[in-house]
């Protein structure tokens, strides 16, 4: 959560930089879209903790686990797009439109490969039994 908040902070301060005025209009539009996506990402990252406190009243259970997992799954795609757009803007500044496209595409593919790749390429052997918490173990294993 802290990482997303820090990235949002960097994103917000962008228009206050002198080089922002020099960006072409499409790069500024990309910036606005990336900023909106980062706001969405931070909201999705923060939402499970509010749900845990308000709905679950601080209790840990399988329902909060599902909420956290689902929020994380939903959050990764907009975060990857926002990161790709930011890399595209940086590429535009460094090397023009071809560099912008290459940097954005590379960042997007890299993010999705390492976030969703392990899930997609998992084999039947790697699908172990779910982890057991202390309270789910049989009583005999607690001694």
C-alpha positions as a printed Julia matrix, in Angstrom:
143×3 Matrix{Float64}:
   0.0     0.0     0.0
   2.82    2.41    0.82
   4.41    1.9    -2.59
   1.17    2.81   -4.38
   0.78    5.91   -2.22
   4.34    7.0    -2.96
   3.82    6.49   -6.69
   0.61    8.5    -6.49
   2.54   11.28   -4.75
   5.08   11.35   -7.56
   2.24   11.31  -10.07
   0.49   14.27   -8.44
   3.59   16.48   -8.42
   4.21   16.01  -12.17
   2.31   19.06  -13.47
   4.26   21.31  -11.12
   7.53   20.5   -12.88
   8.81   22.94  -15.49
   9.27   20.2   -18.11
   5.56   19.3   -17.94
   4.66   22.37  -20.01
   6.98   21.15  -22.77
   5.18   17.82  -23.18
   3.01   17.33  -26.27
  -0.74   17.3   -25.71
  -1.05   13.51  -26.15
   1.57   12.98  -23.41
  -0.42   15.26  -21.11
  -3.54   13.23  -21.89
  -1.6    10.05  -21.09
  -0.58   11.67  -17.81
  -4.18   12.45  -16.85
  -5.24    8.87  -17.61
  -2.29    7.48  -15.62
  -3.12    9.77  -12.68
  -6.74    8.61  -12.69
  -5.62    4.99  -12.78
  -3.23    5.53   -9.86
  -6.06    7.09   -7.82
  -8.14    4.0    -8.63
  -5.24    1.72   -7.64
  -4.75    3.44   -4.28
  -8.48    3.26   -3.63
  -8.56   -0.44   -4.44
  -5.54   -1.1    -2.24
  -7.04    0.78    0.71
 -10.58   -0.65    0.33
  -9.93   -4.09    1.9
  -8.63   -2.56    5.13
 -11.76   -0.39    5.44
 -13.91   -3.44    4.66
 -12.06   -5.41    7.33
 -12.65   -2.76    9.98
 -16.24   -1.81    9.07
 -17.9    -4.97    7.77
 -15.9    -7.67    9.5
 -15.42   -5.59   12.69
 -11.74   -6.53   12.69
 -12.35  -10.28   12.62
 -10.23  -12.43   10.34
 -12.11  -14.94    8.26
 -12.35  -16.49    4.84
 -14.53  -13.68    3.53
 -11.88  -11.0     4.16
  -9.3   -13.26    2.52
 -11.47  -13.39   -0.6
 -11.97   -9.61   -0.56
  -8.23   -8.97   -0.27
  -7.41  -11.47   -3.01
 -10.02  -10.07   -5.36
  -8.96   -6.47   -4.73
  -5.33   -7.4    -5.43
  -6.3    -9.17   -8.66
  -8.33   -6.18   -9.83
  -5.64   -3.68   -8.82
  -2.78   -5.17  -10.82
  -4.17   -4.46  -14.31
  -4.82   -0.71  -13.83
  -1.48   -0.42  -12.07
   0.25   -2.02  -15.06
  -1.51    0.34  -17.46
  -0.63    3.4   -15.35
   2.99    2.27  -15.16
   3.08    1.7   -18.92
   1.66    5.16  -19.56
   4.24    6.73  -17.24
   7.04    4.86  -18.98
   5.59    5.99  -22.3
   5.74    9.61  -21.18
   9.35    9.16  -20.09
  10.13    7.5   -23.41
   8.53   10.42  -25.25
  10.79   12.88  -23.43
  13.91   10.8   -24.06
  13.45    9.58  -27.62
  10.15   10.64  -29.15
   7.13    8.6   -30.16
   8.96    5.33  -31.02
  10.68    5.31  -27.63
   7.4     6.17  -25.93
   5.63    3.24  -27.55
   8.53    0.85  -26.87
   8.95    1.86  -23.23
   5.23    1.72  -22.52
   4.76   -1.64  -24.2
   7.84   -3.12  -22.53
   6.7    -1.94  -19.1
   3.19   -3.3   -19.63
   4.37   -6.7   -20.85
   6.98   -6.92  -18.08
   4.43   -6.12  -15.38
   1.8    -8.54  -16.63
   4.36  -11.3   -17.18
   5.67  -11.18  -13.65
   2.32  -10.55  -11.95
   0.04  -12.9   -13.86
   2.58  -15.22  -15.48
   3.12  -17.48  -12.46
  -0.63  -18.02  -12.18
  -1.08  -18.74  -15.88
   1.9   -21.07  -16.2
   1.35  -22.96  -12.96
   1.23  -26.72  -13.42
  -0.78  -29.28  -11.52
   2.28  -30.21   -9.45
   2.66  -26.69   -8.12
  -0.91  -26.5    -6.94
  -0.35  -27.59   -3.36
  -2.95  -27.71   -0.67
  -3.9   -24.3     0.68
  -1.82  -23.11    3.62
  -3.27  -23.92    6.97
  -3.36  -21.35    9.69
  -2.77  -22.26   13.31
  -6.47  -22.4    14.1
  -7.19  -24.79   11.18
  -4.7   -27.43   12.28
  -5.94  -30.47   14.11
  -5.56  -30.27   17.88
  -2.95  -33.03   17.91
  -0.51  -30.89   15.89
  -0.66  -28.04   18.45
   1.11  -30.08   21.14
